[in-house]
Amino acid sequence: MKRAVAIIPLVLAVIVGGFFLWGLNPNRDPNEIPSVLISQPAPSFILGPVPGLDVQGLSRENLLGNPTPVVVNVFASWCVPCRAEHAVLSALVERDGVRLFGINYKDQPADAVNWLRNLGNPYERIGSDLSGRAGIEWGISGVPETFIVGGDGTVLYRYVGPIVGEEAVSTFRQALRQAGVLEERS
């Protein structure tokens, strides 16, 4: 009996070590994290505007009835990768006419306002999710995360992490083409 009890810490250490090594695997793609929202209706949420910004808030109703799918980006001013992807999102709006909505996640309103004033505001609507409740409803694992939502409110695609670098931008642009947001290249 004493031997069995003595072996329990070793077994636990092996299990924890296995999960640790799995997490460090350089071939593991965090975008392969499954989302129960894909092909499902976007969650029901109502978020007020970010105080100090002249941009309306965001709710599920704003995702419905759009002629083409829209992009919903979950971001925060304290998120360094969000800053890196901001230029990519801005270019999608300016050059390609993508409709971009934002969920400002667990961010102080004054910080969000300053961040958007410094970097520019490509968002058509931004909902303030100070409590993080909407982020939970969307099933985010962190920021940034970006979703493509069809005109009927169905989540078509989820991108985990910053859309930065040639491969990430190419992958996201392909998802936009498949969703009918961007025209197919000939």
C-alpha positions in Angstrom: 0.0 0.0 0.0 2.8 2.4 0.9 4.4 1.7 -2.5 1.2 2.6 -4.4 0.9 5.9 -2.4 4.6 6.7 -3.1 4.1 6.2 -6.9 1.1 8.6 -7.2 3.3 11.8 -7.2 5.5 10.3 -10.0 2.4 9.4 -12.1 1.0 13.0 -11.6 4.4 14.5 -12.6 4.5 12.4 -15.8 0.9 13.5 -16.7 1.6 17.2 -16.0 4.9 17.0 -17.9 3.1 15.5 -20.9 0.7 18.3 -21.1 3.5 20.8 -20.7 5.5 19.3 -23.6 2.3 19.2 -25.7 1.8 22.9 -25.1 5.4 23.7 -26.1 5.2 21.7 -29.4 6.3 24.1 -32.1 4.1 22.3 -34.7 0.9 22.8 -32.7 -1.3 25.4 -34.3 -3.4 27.4 -31.9 -5.9 28.2 -34.7 -6.8 24.5 -34.7 -8.6 25.1 -31.4 -12.1 23.9 -32.2 -14.9 26.4 -31.8 -18.5 25.2 -31.0 -19.7 28.4 -32.7 -18.7 27.5 -36.2 -21.9 27.0 -38.3 -23.9 28.1 -35.2 -25.7 31.4 -34.5 -23.5 34.1 -33.0 -24.2 34.4 -29.3 -26.8 36.8 -28.0 -25.2 39.9 -26.6 -25.7 43.6 -26.2 -22.7 45.8 -25.6 -22.9 49.6 -25.1 -20.4 51.9 -26.8 -17.0 52.6 -25.4 -17.4 55.8 -23.4 -15.5 58.7 -25.1 -15.7 57.2 -28.6 -18.1 58.5 -31.2 -18.9 54.9 -32.3 -22.1 53.0 -31.6 -22.1 49.9 -29.5 -22.6 46.4 -30.8 -25.2 43.6 -30.4 -26.1 40.4 -32.1 -28.8 42.4 -33.9 -26.1 44.3 -35.8 -24.8 41.1 -37.2 -28.1 40.2 -38.8 -29.4 41.2 -42.3 -26.0 42.4 -43.7 -25.7 41.8 -47.4 -22.3 40.3 -47.0 -20.6 38.7 -44.0 -19.0 41.0 -41.5 -15.8 40.6 -39.4 -16.0 40.8 -35.6 -12.6 41.4 -34.0 -12.1 41.0 -30.2 -9.3 43.4 -29.1 -7.9 45.4 -26.3 -5.4 48.3 -25.9 -3.3 46.3 -23.5 -2.9 43.5 -26.0 0.4 43.8 -27.8 -0.5 41.4 -30.7 -3.7 43.5 -31.2 -1.5 46.5 -32.0 0.4 44.4 -34.5 -2.7 43.2 -36.3 -4.4 46.6 -36.3 -2.7 47.7 -39.6 -3.9 44.5 -41.3 -7.5 45.1 -40.2 -7.3 48.7 -41.2 -6.1 47.7 -44.7 -8.9 45.2 -45.1 -11.4 48.0 -44.3 -9.7 50.7 -46.4 -8.6 48.7 -49.5 -11.1 45.8 -49.6 -14.3 47.4 -48.1 -14.5 44.8 -45.3 -17.1 45.7 -42.7 -15.3 45.5 -39.3 -17.1 45.4 -35.9 -15.1 45.3 -32.6 -15.5 43.9 -29.1 -13.3 45.9 -26.8 -12.4 43.2 -24.2 -11.7 43.9 -20.6 -10.3 47.3 -21.4 -10.5 50.6 -19.6 -12.5 53.0 -21.8 -9.9 55.8 -21.7 -7.1 53.4 -22.7 -9.2 52.2 -25.6 -10.1 55.7 -26.8 -6.4 56.7 -26.7 -5.3 53.6 -28.5 -7.8 54.1 -31.3 -7.0 57.8 -31.6 -3.3 57.0 -32.0 -3.7 54.0 -34.4 -6.9 55.1 -36.2 -10.3 53.5 -35.9 -11.3 51.1 -38.6 -14.3 49.8 -36.7 -17.8 50.5 -37.8 -19.2 49.6 -34.3 -17.5 48.8 -31.1 -19.0 47.2 -28.0 -17.4 47.6 -24.6 -17.0 44.3 -22.9 -15.5 45.5 -19.7 -16.7 42.5 -17.7 -15.6 40.0 -20.2 -19.0 38.3 -20.3 -19.4 38.7 -24.1 -15.9 37.2 -24.6 -17.0 34.1 -22.6 -20.2 33.9 -24.7 -18.1 34.0 -27.9 -15.8 31.3 -26.5 -12.6 33.3 -26.9 -9.4 31.9 -25.4 -7.6 35.3 -25.4 -7.2 38.4 -27.5 -7.1 39.0 -30.4 -9.6 36.7 -32.0 -11.5 37.4 -35.1 -14.7 35.9 -36.5 -16.5 36.1 -39.8 -20.2 36.2 -39.4 -22.8 35.7 -42.1 -25.7 37.9 -42.8 -28.0 35.5 -41.0 -25.9 35.7 -37.8 -24.1 32.4 -38.4 -20.4 32.2 -37.3 -18.6 31.1 -40.5 -15.0 31.3 -39.4 -12.8 31.9 -36.3 -9.2 33.0 -36.3 -7.3 32.7 -33.0 -4.4 35.1 -32.5 -3.1 38.1 -34.4 -3.6 38.2 -38.2 0.0 39.2 -38.8 2.6 37.9 -41.3 2.2 36.7 -44.8 0.8 33.2 -43.9 -1.8 34.5 -41.4 -3.0 37.3 -43.7 -3.2 34.8 -46.6 -5.2 32.3 -44.5 -7.6 35.0 -43.3 -8.0 36.5 -46.8 -8.8 33.0 -48.1 -11.5 32.6 -45.4 -12.9 36.0 -46.4 -13.1 34.9 -50.1 -14.8 31.6 -49.1 -17.3 33.6 -47.1 -18.0 35.8 -50.1 -16.6 39.0 -48.5 -13.8 39.3 -51.0 -14.0 38.5 -54.7 -12.1 35.4 -55.9 -8.9 36.1 -57.8 -8.8 35.0 -61.4 
